[in-house]
Amino acid sequence: MSNVEVEFYWRPGCGFCAALERPLSKSGFTVRAINIWEDPAAAARVREVANGNETVPTVIVGSTAMVNPSFAEVEAAVKAASAG
């Protein structure tokens, strides 16, 4: 669908992460799921965009970072990045 990568930052036991992962997995988007508990650099990246917190899900599409976005917000960011 798109050559834009969706960086999906998550952690085990996060219900909001699971809720977002379901439509992402069916979307056809290129999704790179990153467990922040297993990747200290990923946790630091999340803190950079989430005001120092490790709030997940955090999604980065191109230069757009979103903390706890809806699937519609992710979809809009992918479309915008694909058009750009």
Secondary structure as a PSIPRED ss2 file (coil, helix, strand):
# PSIPRED VFORMAT (PSIPRED V4.0)

   1 M C   1.000  0.000  0.000
   2 S C   1.000  0.000  0.000
   3 N C   1.000  0.000  0.000
   4 V C   1.000  0.000  0.000
   5 E E   0.000  0.000  1.000
   6 V E   0.000  0.000  1.000
   7 E E   0.000  0.000  1.000
   8 F E   0.000  0.000  1.000
   9 Y E   0.000  0.000  1.000
  10 W E   0.000  0.000  1.000
  11 R C   1.000  0.000  0.000
  12 P C   1.000  0.000  0.000
  13 G C   1.000  0.000  0.000
  14 C C   1.000  0.000  0.000
  15 G H   0.000  1.000  0.000
  16 F H   0.000  1.000  0.000
  17 C H   0.000  1.000  0.000
  18 A H   0.000  1.000  0.000
  19 A H   0.000  1.000  0.000
  20 L H   0.000  1.000  0.000
  21 E H   0.000  1.000  0.000
  22 R H   0.000  1.000  0.000
  23 P H   0.000  1.000  0.000
  24 L H   0.000  1.000  0.000
  25 S H   0.000  1.000  0.000
  26 K H   0.000  1.000  0.000
  27 S C   1.000  0.000  0.000
  28 G C   1.000  0.000  0.000
  29 F C   1.000  0.000  0.000
  30 T E   0.000  0.000  1.000
  31 V E   0.000  0.000  1.000
  32 R E   0.000  0.000  1.000
  33 A E   0.000  0.000  1.000
  34 I E   0.000  0.000  1.000
  35 N E   0.000  0.000  1.000
  36 I C   1.000  0.000  0.000
  37 W C   1.000  0.000  0.000
  38 E C   1.000  0.000  0.000
  39 D C   1.000  0.000  0.000
  40 P H   0.000  1.000  0.000
  41 A H   0.000  1.000  0.000
  42 A H   0.000  1.000  0.000
  43 A H   0.000  1.000  0.000
  44 A H   0.000  1.000  0.000
  45 R H   0.000  1.000  0.000
  46 V H   0.000  1.000  0.000
  47 R H   0.000  1.000  0.000
  48 E H   0.000  1.000  0.000
  49 V H   0.000  1.000  0.000
  50 A C   1.000  0.000  0.000
  51 N C   1.000  0.000  0.000
  52 G C   1.000  0.000  0.000
  53 N C   1.000  0.000  0.000
  54 E C   1.000  0.000  0.000
  55 T C   1.000  0.000  0.000
  56 V C   1.000  0.000  0.000
  57 P C   1.000  0.000  0.000
  58 T E   0.000  0.000  1.000
  59 V E   0.000  0.000  1.000
  60 I E   0.000  0.000  1.000
  61 V E   0.000  0.000  1.000
  62 G C   1.000  0.000  0.000
  63 S C   1.000  0.000  0.000
  64 T E   0.000  0.000  1.000
  65 A E   0.000  0.000  1.000
  66 M E   0.000  0.000  1.000
  67 V E   0.000  0.000  1.000
  68 N C   1.000  0.000  0.000
  69 P C   1.000  0.000  0.000
  70 S C   1.000  0.000  0.000
  71 F H   0.000  1.000  0.000
  72 A H   0.000  1.000  0.000
  73 E H   0.000  1.000  0.000
  74 V H   0.000  1.000  0.000
  75 E H   0.000  1.000  0.000
  76 A H   0.000  1.000  0.000
  77 A H   0.000  1.000  0.000
  78 V H   0.000  1.000  0.000
  79 K H   0.000  1.000  0.000
  80 A H   0.000  1.000  0.000
  81 A H   0.000  1.000  0.000
  82 S H   0.000  1.000  0.000
  83 A H   0.000  1.000  0.000
  84 G C   1.000  0.000  0.000
